[in-house]
Amino acid sequence: MPGVLERAATDLSVSASSDKRIVGRRALFAALVLSTIAVLLALAAHALSAGGFGIADALLLLCFGLTMPWSVIGFWNAAIGFVIMRFARDPIAAVVPSVARLRGDEPITASTAITIFVRNEPPDRVIRNLDTMMREIEAAGAAGSFHLYVLSDTGQSEIAALEDKGFAALADQWRGRIPVIYRRRETNTAFKAGNFWDFCQRWGSRHQFAVTLDTDSFMTAAAIMRMVRVMEADPKLGILQGLVVGLPSTSAFARIFQFGMRLGMRSWTIGSAWWQADCGPYWGHNAVVRLAPFIAHCHIPPLPGGGVLGGHVLSHDQIEAALMRRAGYDVRVLPEEDLGWEENPPTLIEFIRRDQRWCQGNLQYGYFVLLPGMKFISRFQLAFAMLMFLGSPAWIGLLVIGTLALSVSPTPAEFIRPEAGRALLAIILVMWFAPKIATVIDVLTRPRLRRAFGGTARFLSSAATETMFFILLSPIMWVCHTLFLAGVPFGRVIGWIGQVRDDHTVPWSQALHQLWPHTALGVAALGLVAATHPSAVVYVFLLAGGPALSIPLAVLTARPAVGQWLARIGIGRLPEETAPPLALTALALPAVAAARTA
């Protein structure tokens, strides 16, 4: 069996230089996805036909079909990624062929701008991260190749004054070693895309590459230099996106959320990179951009019309990736876990705010899906990103229609065939968790990785905690998306606002104000099923439990004491807490200190 898997992995990891081979991969992936969706729809139709197939059943099948693409594509990404990362000789070279040509010590000759985008947030943490990063660059002997640009869109005078003072001191400290330019726009025209475009117009011609960082981003010098070397080795490469993982945190919400990200991202990203190949993603930060083609081809003009779908684009990154591919340059993702970190929102309320901004931005992708000259995969990626949010009302439709149809059925067996329903549920759960299952298997079979995550007991406890958290969080976010989309026709917008990144409590009153619709929906669904068919409550809980418990979940996961306790006992432990890289040690992160105490 291992020999068969190794041969399969070798076939999966062959060089992507052949266009015919890439087309073959994509055709195979499409066949797997479409056939899986067809089988699941057939199974769902059979399950729903227990008492005949009526209007409610048709609506449920339609909603189910709309939820399928994300689940099925995620499953096959994870399955392919697992085979590659477990059995390929070099999983990274399998999806980024130019990596195989690097020794890792090549001299860096290109001039690279390090750009960081800030807006309405105290600058202390940014300055700390930048100073640590630049010290590493200088220690590596590469200071002459880099230039730092702090690109501010801050509009609040108090924070602007802190920025002026703090970044001026940083520039003075590094004068004669690494140049530092701080520029603040008074008007946030075109949001972050406009901020970067202003940099391109002013200084872009001075540099070959730009490293893009967000306020909450951190990259080591080794990571930046590795990615620049990959760009220098492949002149066709327009954007190289690094895999981003969560920065160790003492926030309970952030700890559990980013532990789940860590479990799911690598297999999912490797699998998607295998078939997307030169048409990969761009997430807007922790990436390296080739400036000449970006300036020539990737400017995003304001969209026609008004309202939420018109004007300047809020979510720019994947559009810029599509425009870079249209210009004939590759976009790839480098799926290594030590390339960079980001801070995740410390509370559910902050997470919802960020997610709604993404929702609004992704809705604007519709204009670009039909833009002339776009690659087919780019069009698919844009549509797929929209479906991530447009599919949420379908999940809520399953909850509402399914609950009502079940409650009026004489017995659950007359609503859905028990055997077919349980089989369908099991398959859906496996697909939901496939990216995480892949990493759990990978970690448990590697002693070094088990130790890095704090040992087998801590790792399994963290995985179990995150599983329950994911089951609760997912339907909460589906309700959020549905409510936001319902407000779009009435002009509801989010805009680009600063985030609260420090640990803080969420009062019960704030949670109630924000989450009462979610709670009402979840409690109503569970109450109705409990009153009519109590045996089905456990199944309905998968969709209704999170909304019903959203208020206490928001309050409890925001309490600093809860997060500090989880950090002390090792729930959500990341490898960077067990053996922190030197750069993270320099940041003096409280989560790292708590892990050492544990």
C-alpha positions as CSV (number, residue, x, y, z in Angstrom):
1,M,0.0,0.0,0.0
2,P,2.7,2.6,0.8
3,G,4.3,1.9,-2.6
4,V,1.0,2.6,-4.3
5,L,0.5,5.9,-2.4
6,E,4.1,7.0,-3.1
7,R,3.6,6.5,-6.8
8,A,0.3,8.4,-6.6
9,A,2.0,11.2,-4.8
10,T,4.8,11.3,-7.3
11,D,2.2,11.6,-10.1
12,L,0.5,14.3,-8.2
13,S,3.7,16.2,-7.6
14,V,5.2,16.2,-11.1
15,S,6.4,19.6,-12.4
16,A,3.6,22.0,-13.5
17,S,5.6,23.3,-16.4
18,S,3.5,21.5,-18.9
19,D,0.3,23.3,-19.8
20,K,-1.2,20.0,-20.9
21,R,-0.5,18.5,-17.5
22,I,-2.1,21.4,-15.7
23,V,-5.2,21.1,-17.9
24,G,-5.3,17.4,-17.1
25,R,-5.2,18.1,-13.4
26,R,-8.0,20.7,-13.6
27,A,-10.1,18.3,-15.7
28,L,-9.6,15.5,-13.1
29,F,-10.4,17.8,-10.2
30,A,-13.6,19.1,-12.0
31,A,-14.7,15.5,-12.6
32,L,-14.2,14.6,-9.0
33,V,-16.1,17.6,-7.7
34,L,-19.0,17.4,-10.2
35,S,-19.5,13.6,-9.8
36,T,-19.4,14.0,-6.0
37,I,-22.0,16.7,-6.1
38,A,-24.2,14.6,-8.4
39,V,-24.0,11.6,-6.0
40,L,-24.8,13.7,-3.0
41,L,-27.7,15.4,-4.7
42,A,-29.1,12.0,-5.7
43,L,-28.7,10.7,-2.1
44,A,-30.4,13.8,-0.7
45,A,-33.3,13.5,-3.1
46,H,-33.7,9.9,-2.1
47,A,-33.5,10.8,1.6
48,L,-36.1,13.5,1.2
49,S,-38.6,11.4,-0.7
50,A,-39.7,9.4,2.4
51,G,-43.3,10.8,2.3
52,G,-43.3,11.8,-1.4
53,F,-41.4,14.7,-3.0
54,G,-43.2,18.0,-2.5
55,I,-42.4,21.7,-2.7
56,A,-40.6,21.7,0.6
57,D,-38.4,18.8,-0.5
58,A,-37.6,20.6,-3.7
59,L,-36.6,23.8,-1.8
60,L,-34.5,21.8,0.6
61,L,-32.7,20.1,-2.3
62,L,-32.1,23.4,-4.0
63,C,-30.6,24.9,-0.8
64,F,-28.5,21.8,-0.3
65,G,-27.2,22.1,-3.8
66,L,-26.1,25.7,-3.2
67,T,-24.1,24.7,-0.2
68,M,-22.3,21.8,-2.0
69,P,-19.5,23.6,-3.9
70,W,-17.6,24.8,-0.8
71,S,-17.9,21.5,1.0
72,V,-17.0,19.3,-1.9
73,I,-14.1,21.4,-3.2
74,G,-12.7,21.6,0.3
75,F,-12.9,17.9,0.7
76,W,-11.0,17.2,-2.6
77,N,-8.5,19.9,-1.9
78,A,-7.8,18.2,1.5
79,A,-7.6,14.7,0.0
80,I,-5.1,15.7,-2.7
81,G,-3.2,17.9,-0.3
82,F,-2.9,15.0,2.2
83,V,-1.5,12.6,-0.4
84,I,1.1,15.2,-1.5
85,M,2.2,16.3,2.0
86,R,2.5,12.8,3.3
87,F,4.0,11.0,0.3
88,A,5.6,13.4,-2.1
89,R,9.4,13.7,-1.8
90,D,9.1,17.5,-1.7
91,P,5.6,18.7,-1.2
92,I,6.5,22.4,-1.7
93,A,8.3,21.9,-5.0
94,A,5.3,19.8,-6.1
95,V,3.2,23.0,-6.2
96,V,5.8,25.7,-6.7
97,P,8.3,24.1,-9.1
98,S,10.8,27.0,-9.0
99,V,11.5,26.2,-5.3
100,A,13.4,23.1,-6.5
101,R,16.0,25.3,-8.3
102,L,16.9,27.2,-5.1
103,R,19.8,26.4,-2.8
104,G,18.5,29.0,-0.3
105,D,21.7,31.1,0.0
106,E,21.5,33.0,-3.4
107,P,22.5,36.7,-3.1
108,I,19.5,39.0,-3.3
109,T,20.0,41.5,-6.1
110,A,16.5,43.0,-6.5
111,S,15.4,46.1,-4.7
112,T,12.4,45.2,-2.5
113,A,10.0,47.6,-0.9
114,I,8.4,46.3,2.4
115,T,5.0,48.0,2.5
116,I,2.7,47.9,5.5
117,F,-0.8,49.3,5.6
118,V,-2.2,51.0,8.8
119,R,-5.4,52.7,9.6
120,N,-6.8,54.1,12.8
121,E,-5.0,51.7,15.2
122,P,-2.4,52.6,17.8
123,P,1.1,52.1,16.2
124,D,3.0,50.6,19.1
125,R,2.5,46.9,18.0
126,V,3.3,47.7,14.4
127,I,6.5,49.5,15.4
128,R,7.5,46.6,17.6
129,N,7.0,44.1,14.7
130,L,8.8,46.2,12.2
131,D,11.8,46.9,14.4
132,T,12.2,43.1,15.1
133,M,11.9,42.3,11.4
134,M,14.4,44.9,10.3
135,R,16.9,43.8,12.9
136,E,16.8,40.3,11.4
137,I,17.2,41.7,7.9
138,E,20.3,43.7,9.0
139,A,21.7,40.6,10.8
140,A,21.3,38.6,7.6
141,G,23.4,41.2,5.7
142,A,20.6,42.1,3.4
143,A,19.7,45.6,4.6
144,G,20.9,47.2,1.3
145,S,18.2,45.4,-0.7
146,F,15.2,46.6,1.4
147,H,13.3,49.8,1.9
148,L,10.4,50.2,4.4
149,Y,7.2,52.1,3.5
150,V,4.6,52.7,6.2
151,L,1.4,53.6,4.3
152,S,-1.2,55.1,6.6
153,D,-4.8,55.9,5.9
154,T,-5.5,57.0,9.4
155,G,-8.1,59.7,9.7
156,Q,-8.3,60.1,13.5
157,S,-6.2,63.0,14.7
158,E,-5.1,61.4,18.0
159,I,-3.9,58.2,16.4
160,A,-2.3,60.2,13.5
161,A,-0.3,62.2,16.1
162,L,0.9,58.9,17.7
163,E,1.9,57.6,14.2
164,D,3.8,60.8,13.4
165,K,5.9,60.5,16.5
166,G,6.4,56.8,16.5
167,F,7.3,56.3,12.9
168,A,9.5,59.4,12.9
169,A,11.5,57.8,15.8
170,L,11.6,54.5,13.9
171,A,13.0,56.3,10.8
172,D,15.6,58.1,12.9
173,Q,16.7,54.8,14.6
174,W,17.2,53.1,11.2
175,R,18.7,56.1,9.3
176,G,21.7,55.0,7.3
177,R,20.8,51.3,7.6
178,I,17.3,50.6,6.2
179,P,15.4,53.6,4.8
180,V,12.0,54.2,6.3
181,I,9.3,56.3,4.7
182,Y,6.1,57.1,6.5
183,R,3.2,58.6,4.4
184,R,-0.3,59.3,5.6
185,R,-3.3,60.0,3.3
186,E,-5.9,62.2,4.8
187,T,-8.7,60.5,2.7
188,N,-9.1,56.8,2.5
189,T,-9.8,56.9,-1.3
190,A,-10.3,53.4,-2.8
191,F,-9.5,51.8,0.6
192,K,-6.5,49.6,0.9
193,A,-6.2,49.1,-2.9
194,G,-6.0,52.9,-3.3
195,N,-3.4,53.1,-0.6
196,F,-1.1,50.6,-2.3
197,W,-1.8,52.2,-5.7
198,D,-0.7,55.6,-4.3
199,F,2.6,53.9,-3.3
200,C,3.0,52.4,-6.8
201,Q,2.5,55.8,-8.4
202,R,5.0,57.5,-6.1
203,W,7.7,55.0,-5.5
204,G,6.9,51.8,-7.4
205,S,9.4,52.4,-10.2
206,R,12.3,52.4,-7.7
207,H,11.8,48.7,-6.8
208,Q,11.4,45.4,-8.5
209,F,9.3,43.8,-5.8
210,A,7.0,44.8,-2.9
211,V,6.3,42.8,0.2
212,T,2.7,43.5,1.3
213,L,2.0,43.5,5.1
214,D,-1.2,44.3,7.0
215,T,-1.3,46.0,10.4
216,D,-1.6,42.6,12.1
217,S,1.1,40.9,9.9
218,F,4.5,39.7,10.9
219,M,7.1,38.1,8.7
220,T,10.7,37.0,9.6
221,A,13.6,38.2,7.5
222,A,14.3,34.5,6.5
223,A,10.7,34.3,5.2
224,I,10.9,37.5,3.2
225,M,14.3,36.6,1.7
226,R,13.1,33.1,0.8
227,M,10.1,34.5,-1.0
228,V,12.2,37.2,-2.8
229,R,14.6,34.5,-3.9
230,V,11.7,32.5,-5.4
231,M,10.5,35.6,-7.3
232,E,14.1,36.2,-8.6
233,A,14.3,32.6,-9.8
234,D,11.1,32.8,-11.8
235,P,10.7,35.9,-14.0
236,K,7.2,34.7,-14.9
237,L,6.0,34.9,-11.3
238,G,3.9,38.0,-10.7
239,I,2.6,37.3,-7.2
240,L,3.9,34.8,-4.6
241,Q,1.5,34.4,-1.7
242,G,2.8,32.9,1.6
243,L,0.8,30.7,3.8
244,V,-0.4,32.8,6.8
245,V,-1.0,31.3,10.2
246,G,-2.2,32.7,13.5
247,L,0.1,34.6,15.8
248,P,0.1,33.0,19.3
249,S,-2.7,34.7,21.3
250,T,-4.1,34.7,24.8
251,S,-7.6,35.5,23.5
252,A,-9.8,32.4,23.9
253,F,-11.7,33.2,20.7
254,A,-8.5,33.7,18.6
255,R,-6.7,30.7,20.2
256,I,-9.4,28.2,19.3
257,F,-10.1,29.8,15.9
258,Q,-6.5,29.9,14.7
259,F,-5.8,26.4,16.0
260,G,-8.6,25.3,13.6
261,M,-7.0,27.3,10.8
262,R,-3.7,25.7,11.5
263,L,-5.3,22.3,11.2
264,G,-7.1,23.0,8.0
265,M,-5.0,25.4,6.0
266,R,-2.0,23.4,4.9
267,S,-3.7,20.4,3.3
268,W,-6.4,22.6,1.8
269,T,-3.8,25.0,0.3
270,I,-1.5,22.3,-1.0
271,G,-4.4,20.5,-2.7
272,S,-5.8,23.7,-4.2
273,A,-2.3,24.8,-5.4
274,W,-1.9,21.4,-7.2
275,W,-4.8,22.1,-9.6
276,Q,-4.8,25.9,-9.6
277,A,-1.0,25.9,-10.3
278,D,-0.1,29.2,-11.9
279,C,-3.5,30.7,-11.2
280,G,-3.3,30.8,-7.4
281,P,-4.7,33.1,-4.7
282,Y,-3.6,36.4,-3.4
283,W,-4.8,37.4,0.1
284,G,-3.5,40.9,0.1
285,H,-0.8,40.5,2.7
286,N,2.2,38.3,3.6
287,A,3.0,38.2,-0.2
288,V,5.6,39.4,-2.7
289,V,4.4,41.3,-5.8
290,R,6.4,42.0,-9.0
291,L,5.8,45.7,-9.3
292,A,6.3,46.4,-13.0
293,P,3.5,44.2,-14.3
294,F,1.3,45.1,-11.3
295,I,1.6,48.8,-12.1
296,A,1.0,48.2,-15.8
297,H,-2.0,45.8,-15.5
298,C,-3.5,45.6,-12.0
299,H,-5.0,49.0,-11.3
300,I,-8.7,48.6,-10.2
301,P,-10.9,51.5,-11.4
302,P,-14.1,52.5,-9.5
303,L,-17.0,50.3,-10.5
304,P,-20.0,51.9,-12.3
305,G,-23.1,52.6,-10.4
306,G,-23.8,53.4,-6.8
307,G,-24.7,51.5,-3.7
308,V,-22.8,48.7,-2.1
309,L,-21.8,47.1,-5.5
310,G,-20.6,50.3,-7.1
311,G,-17.7,52.7,-6.5
312,H,-14.3,51.6,-5.2
313,V,-13.6,47.9,-4.5
314,L,-13.3,46.9,-0.9
315,S,-11.8,43.4,-1.4
316,H,-9.0,44.0,-3.9
317,D,-6.6,41.1,-3.6
318,Q,-8.2,38.3,-5.7
319,I,-9.1,40.8,-8.4
320,E,-5.5,41.9,-8.6
321,A,-4.4,38.2,-8.8
322,A,-6.9,37.7,-11.7
323,L,-5.6,40.8,-13.5
324,M,-2.0,39.6,-13.0
325,R,-2.9,36.3,-14.7
326,R,-4.7,38.1,-17.5
327,A,-1.4,39.9,-18.1
328,G,0.4,36.6,-18.6
329,Y,2.2,36.4,-15.2
330,D,1.9,33.5,-12.7
331,V,0.3,33.7,-9.3
332,R,1.3,31.0,-6.9
333,V,1.0,30.2,-3.2
334,L,4.0,28.9,-1.1
335,P,2.4,26.6,1.5
336,E,5.0,26.7,4.2
337,E,3.9,27.4,7.8
338,D,6.9,29.5,8.9
339,L,6.5,32.3,6.3
340,G,4.4,34.7,8.3
341,W,1.8,35.2,11.0
342,E,-1.3,37.4,11.5
343,E,-3.4,38.4,14.5
344,N,-6.9,37.2,14.4
345,P,-9.8,39.2,16.0
346,P,-9.9,38.6,19.7
347,T,-13.7,38.4,20.0
348,L,-16.6,37.1,18.1
349,I,-18.0,40.6,17.7
350,E,-14.7,41.8,16.1
351,F,-14.6,38.7,13.9
352,I,-18.1,39.4,12.6
353,R,-17.2,43.0,11.8
354,R,-14.2,41.9,9.7
355,D,-16.2,39.1,8.0
356,Q,-19.0,41.5,7.0
357,R,-16.4,43.8,5.4
358,W,-15.2,40.8,3.4
359,C,-18.7,39.9,2.5
360,Q,-19.4,43.4,1.1
361,G,-16.1,43.4,-0.9
362,N,-16.7,39.9,-2.3
363,L,-20.1,40.9,-3.7
364,Q,-18.3,43.4,-6.0
365,Y,-16.5,40.5,-7.7
366,G,-19.5,39.9,-9.9
367,Y,-18.4,42.8,-12.2
368,F,-15.0,41.1,-12.8
369,V,-16.2,37.6,-13.4
370,L,-17.2,38.6,-17.0
371,L,-14.3,41.0,-17.6
372,P,-12.8,40.3,-21.1
373,G,-9.5,38.4,-21.2
374,M,-9.8,36.7,-17.8
375,K,-8.5,33.2,-17.4
376,F,-11.3,30.6,-16.8
377,I,-9.8,29.6,-13.4
378,S,-9.7,33.3,-12.4
379,R,-13.4,33.7,-13.2
380,F,-14.1,30.5,-11.2
381,Q,-12.1,31.8,-8.2
382,L,-14.0,35.1,-8.2
383,A,-17.3,33.3,-8.4
384,F,-16.3,30.8,-5.7
385,A,-15.3,33.7,-3.4
386,M,-18.7,35.2,-3.8
387,L,-20.4,31.8,-3.2
388,M,-18.6,31.6,0.2
389,F,-21.1,34.3,1.4
390,L,-24.0,33.7,-1.0
391,G,-24.2,30.1,0.1
392,S,-24.9,31.2,3.7
393,P,-28.6,31.9,3.1
394,A,-28.9,28.4,1.6
395,W,-27.7,27.0,4.9
396,I,-30.2,29.1,6.8
397,G,-32.9,28.0,4.3
398,L,-32.1,24.4,5.2
399,L,-32.5,25.2,8.9
400,V,-35.8,27.1,8.5
401,I,-37.5,25.0,5.9
402,G,-36.2,21.8,7.3
403,T,-37.4,22.7,10.8
404,L,-40.8,23.6,9.7
405,A,-41.2,20.6,7.4
406,L,-40.0,18.3,10.2
407,S,-42.4,19.8,12.8
408,V,-45.5,19.2,10.6
409,S,-44.5,15.6,9.7
410,P,-46.2,12.9,11.8
411,T,-42.8,11.2,12.4
412,P,-39.2,12.1,11.4
413,A,-39.2,9.0,9.3
414,E,-41.9,10.5,7.1
415,F,-39.8,13.6,6.6
416,I,-36.5,11.9,5.8
417,R,-35.5,8.3,5.3
418,P,-33.4,7.5,8.4
419,E,-30.7,5.4,6.8
420,A,-30.1,7.7,3.9
421,G,-30.3,10.8,6.1
422,R,-27.7,9.5,8.5
423,A,-25.4,8.5,5.6
424,L,-25.8,11.9,4.1
425,L,-25.0,13.6,7.4
426,A,-21.9,11.5,8.0
427,I,-20.6,12.3,4.5
428,I,-21.2,16.1,5.0
429,L,-19.5,16.0,8.4
430,V,-16.5,14.2,6.9
431,M,-16.3,16.8,4.1
432,W,-16.6,19.7,6.5
433,F,-13.7,18.5,8.6
434,A,-11.6,16.8,5.9
435,P,-8.9,19.5,5.8
436,K,-8.5,19.3,9.6
437,I,-8.7,15.5,9.7
438,A,-5.8,15.4,7.2
439,T,-3.6,17.5,9.5
440,V,-4.7,15.5,12.6
441,I,-3.6,12.3,10.9
442,D,-0.3,13.9,9.8
443,V,0.5,15.3,13.3
444,L,-0.4,12.0,15.1
445,T,1.9,10.0,12.9
446,R,4.9,12.3,13.3
447,P,6.4,12.4,16.9
448,R,8.1,15.7,16.3
449,L,4.9,17.4,15.3
450,R,3.0,15.9,18.3
451,R,5.6,17.4,20.6
452,A,5.4,20.7,18.8
453,F,1.7,20.9,19.5
454,G,2.3,20.2,23.2
455,G,2.0,16.4,23.1
456,T,-0.7,14.0,22.1
457,A,-3.1,14.7,25.0
458,R,-3.0,18.5,24.5
459,F,-3.3,18.2,20.7
460,L,-6.3,15.9,20.9
461,S,-8.0,18.0,23.5
462,S,-7.4,21.1,21.4
463,A,-8.8,19.4,18.3
464,A,-11.9,18.3,20.2
465,T,-12.4,21.8,21.6
466,E,-12.0,23.3,18.1
467,T,-14.4,20.8,16.6
468,M,-17.2,22.0,19.0
469,F,-16.2,25.6,18.5
470,F,-16.4,25.2,14.7
471,I,-19.9,23.5,14.9
472,L,-21.1,26.5,16.9
473,L,-19.3,29.3,15.0
474,S,-20.2,28.2,11.4
475,P,-24.0,28.7,11.6
476,I,-23.5,31.9,13.6
477,M,-21.6,33.3,10.6
478,W,-24.2,32.0,8.2
479,V,-26.9,34.0,10.0
480,C,-24.6,37.1,9.9
481,H,-24.0,36.8,6.2
482,T,-27.8,36.3,5.6
483,L,-28.7,39.3,7.6
484,F,-26.1,41.4,5.9
485,L,-27.1,40.3,2.4
486,A,-30.7,41.1,3.3
487,G,-29.7,44.6,4.1
488,V,-27.8,45.2,0.9
489,P,-30.8,46.2,-1.2
490,F,-31.5,48.9,1.5
491,G,-28.0,50.4,1.2
492,R,-26.3,48.7,4.1
493,V,-22.5,49.1,3.9
494,I,-19.6,48.4,6.2
495,G,-16.7,50.4,4.9
496,W,-13.1,50.2,6.0
497,I,-12.7,50.7,9.7
498,G,-10.0,50.0,12.3
499,Q,-10.1,46.9,14.4
500,V,-9.7,46.4,18.2
501,R,-6.8,43.8,18.4
502,D,-6.1,43.8,22.1
503,D,-7.9,41.3,24.4
504,H,-11.0,42.8,25.9
505,T,-14.3,41.7,27.4
506,V,-17.7,41.7,25.6
507,P,-20.5,42.9,27.9
508,W,-23.6,40.8,28.0
509,S,-25.6,43.9,26.8
510,Q,-23.4,44.3,23.7
511,A,-23.6,40.6,22.9
512,L,-27.4,40.7,23.2
513,H,-27.7,43.8,21.0
514,Q,-25.5,42.3,18.3
515,L,-26.7,38.7,18.4
516,W,-30.3,38.6,19.5
517,P,-31.6,37.7,16.0
518,H,-29.2,34.7,15.9
519,T,-30.4,33.6,19.3
520,A,-34.0,34.0,18.5
521,L,-33.6,31.9,15.3
522,G,-31.6,29.1,17.1
523,V,-33.9,28.9,20.1
524,A,-37.0,28.9,18.0
525,A,-35.8,26.1,15.8
526,L,-34.6,23.9,18.7
527,G,-37.8,24.7,20.7
528,L,-40.1,23.8,17.8
529,V,-38.3,20.4,17.2
530,A,-38.2,19.7,20.9
531,A,-41.9,20.2,21.1
532,T,-42.8,18.0,18.1
533,H,-40.0,15.4,17.6
534,P,-37.5,15.5,20.5
535,S,-35.4,12.7,19.1
536,A,-34.4,15.0,16.2
537,V,-33.0,17.8,18.4
538,V,-29.4,16.5,18.2
539,Y,-29.5,16.7,14.4
540,V,-31.1,20.2,14.3
541,F,-28.5,21.3,16.9
542,L,-25.8,21.2,14.2
543,L,-27.4,24.1,12.4
544,A,-29.3,25.8,15.3
545,G,-27.0,25.2,18.3
546,G,-24.5,27.9,17.5
547,P,-27.0,30.7,16.9
548,A,-28.9,29.6,20.1
549,L,-25.7,29.9,22.2
550,S,-24.2,32.8,20.3
551,I,-24.5,35.3,23.2
552,P,-22.8,33.3,25.9
553,L,-20.2,32.1,23.3
554,A,-19.4,35.8,22.5
555,V,-19.1,36.7,26.2
556,L,-17.1,33.7,27.4
557,T,-14.6,33.5,24.6
558,A,-13.9,37.2,25.0
559,R,-13.0,37.0,28.7
560,P,-9.2,37.5,29.1
561,A,-9.2,35.1,32.1
562,V,-10.7,32.3,30.0
563,G,-8.0,32.9,27.3
564,Q,-5.2,33.0,29.8
565,W,-6.4,29.7,31.4
566,L,-6.6,28.0,28.0
567,A,-3.0,29.2,27.3
568,R,-1.8,27.9,30.6
569,I,-3.3,24.4,30.1
570,G,-2.3,24.3,26.5
571,I,-5.6,24.3,24.7
572,G,-5.0,25.7,21.2
573,R,-1.2,25.3,21.6
574,L,0.7,26.1,18.4
575,P,4.2,25.0,17.6
576,E,5.4,28.6,17.9
577,E,4.5,28.4,21.6
578,T,6.3,25.2,22.2
579,A,9.5,26.2,20.5
580,P,9.2,29.9,19.5
581,P,11.3,31.2,16.7
582,L,13.8,33.8,17.7
583,A,11.8,36.6,16.1
584,L,8.7,35.7,18.0
585,T,10.7,35.5,21.2
586,A,11.7,39.1,20.6
587,L,8.1,40.2,20.3
588,A,7.5,39.0,24.0
589,L,4.1,37.6,23.3
590,P,2.1,36.8,26.4
591,A,0.9,33.4,24.9
592,V,4.5,32.3,24.5
593,A,5.2,33.2,28.1
594,A,2.1,31.3,29.2
595,A,3.2,28.2,27.3
596,R,6.6,28.3,28.9
597,T,4.9,28.4,32.3
598,A,2.7,25.5,31.4
